Amino acid sequence: MRVAAQIDIAAPPEAVWEFVVDPERYLHFMHGITRWEVCGDTPSGLGARYRMLMRVGSAEVGGMVEVTEYAEPRDMAWTSVTGVDQRGRWRLRERGTGHAPRTHVEFRLSYGVAGAGLLGWLSERLSAPQVSANLRRTLQQLKRTVEHEQLRRAAAERRSARASA
Amino acid sequence: MADAHTAARDAIRNGHHEGGVNGASANGAGSGDDPRPGSGGSGLAGLAARAISGLAGAVSSRIPAADLDERDPDFIRERLPGLWLLSSLYFRGEVRGLGNIPEEGPVLMVGNHSGGNLTPDTHVFTLAFCAYFGVERRFYQLAHNLVLSMPGLGMLRKFGTVAASPENMRKALDSGAALLVYPGGDYEVHRPIWERNRVDFDGRKGFIRQALRHDVPIVPVVSIGGQETSVFLSRGEWLAKALALDKTLRLKVLPISLALPWGLNVGDMMGHIPLPAKITVEVLPPIHLREEFGEEPSVDEIYDHVLRLMQDTLDALAAERRYPVIG
């Protein structure tokens, strides 16, 4: 099953990228995620591994994932190593320029259990609304967090400019 | 015809000791005198005794040899969606505190058992455990011999279900696995519905002795809702005794309930359709026995502690429920 959600954030891609590659921030903005822990010595980047879980229905579902694509600040993709089969992707594209930079963010997740047959097909479809809602809320939370951070930084710059003037 | 001797021989072959996990006589099979039903009597009584003895032999011959390698992670992974549907949509399962289970190493999870022979709380917990830790983590469950010998339930072995015996428990814990046991067993799982919110291990303390022997932590797993999936009326201990099932099949009970689609359901051997009761499971923090109770701990003291913890949790879960079945 493949679900996706997208949103425009009033910030440059680099500012959004800071959030989506930092595993320590995942629990703050990823809705439904109950665990996102670094496994191994590489906290981020190509080959980084995380143990992640998302609450879906009566269970926390997930497993270990590995980052398989890392193109700063545009794409980060991962695929499952253990647990349920899944592929995820953050896709960041610059939309605005100059004084009003904007980033179009797309969050994709494909999941399932190979070989699970009809019940697998049914469970994927029945769980899709909840997973999809998790993705949408994640993006809304990400937008709020990133834009708030942008405002905070801009205010700090204005204060320092006034102080130096 | 197979007789009780054959049954005993087969039981030993399969790593089963009389008394099961819980020591000398915890699972209802006394380790004392064995008045074999097939050995005497006349007329109808004798015929019934011989039939039961034959059944015991047949059951024992069906108990699979204990082999932990029969657990099949790929098989479990492929069944998770089905379990998810059952757990999420039918029983509206909710499992809390899985983070209390140590991330690695052997651990003995001790649960209260509910729901008759179908044990819906086990399904809900198995799904939650396998999804949380991954099917790769070795996870075994001990079950009554009769469950494993039921036709059509062979797949349970692929889930990691093995016959309840100290030997199988030792093997599982030595392999570093997480092991789920229900000390109350058949006695607790068929308790009447008015005792649904009571933890009742029937005084079985074998699991504590095993935990001490293997020096593994005990993690209590408390569930509620399973006993609302049917109207359990009586354990039918008197009936089991009258039919000598306690001696032949290690069954202390022959439950009587009102269940779909049978109406009056005696024995529950054919299963039943459970009511869609909401199942809630709460996992408590691990109890490190020697750290908390000293180097030479009292089994009775630990038993009282574990039981009190579980009963307090069950009381709290019961207080959250507004209506039976609905939750």
Interface residues (C-beta under 8 A of the other chain):
Chain A: L53 V56 G57 S58 A59 E60 V61 G62 G63 M64 T82 G83 V84 V113 A114 G115 A116 G117 L119 G120 L122 S123 E124 L126 S127
Chain B: D74 R77 E78 R79 L80 P81 G82 W84 L85 S87 S88 L89 F91 R92 G93 E94 V95 L98 V124 L127 A128 A131 Y132 G134 V135 E136
